[in-house]
């Protein structure tokens, strides 16, 4: 008899719980895909160009950051973005493709011309930024954030840093790049003020007689 009473009591509680909660909707939260988080952009302004201190840099003006173990994210620095300017199309390698350090793997298109950028490391392309492919202006407007280019799986993290600019020399490296640009194109001297002035969105736009492909290839190491 006691067992029956316990069972009846249990069933009463179940019925009461159903009656009280049947009008409440069950809310589920969709899983968020594992996407790259934009890079933090605090850093030094070197001759007008932002150089975030938490990133690493390749001589061909690509930046890199460690996303997690065995994975790095890369993009083009602000200097490169200002040089390529208002490109109409960006071409990136496909996920799953194996790329080598120094290999021409990215392309920028403008007015029927093409310029390229080399890979700063070796590894497998894991993800490319669909946003920057659909809106190439992000490369210039937000190079260290939403303008990132791709993530790469690197098998040997220790060797990925061999071709990067040493941390203590990054500022001098960027100053040298700006000076070289002014030496090649004196008309650009003063286009970026050394006292904190910011570069225009398209440095070479006002120089119609200048070869966009030649100048960009010089600094992106694809000449």
Secondary structure, 3 states (H helix, E strand, C coil): CHHHHHHHHHHHHHHHHHHHHCCCCCCCCCCCCCCCCCCCCCEEEECCEEEECCCEEECCCEEEEEEECCEEEEEECHHHHHHHCCCCEEECCCCCCEECCCCEEEEEEECCEEEEEECCCCEEEEEECHHHHHCCCHHHHCCCCCCCCEEEECCCHHHHCCCECCHHHHHHHHHHHHHHHHHHCHHHCCCCCCCCCCCCCCCCCCCCCCCHHHHHHHHCCCC
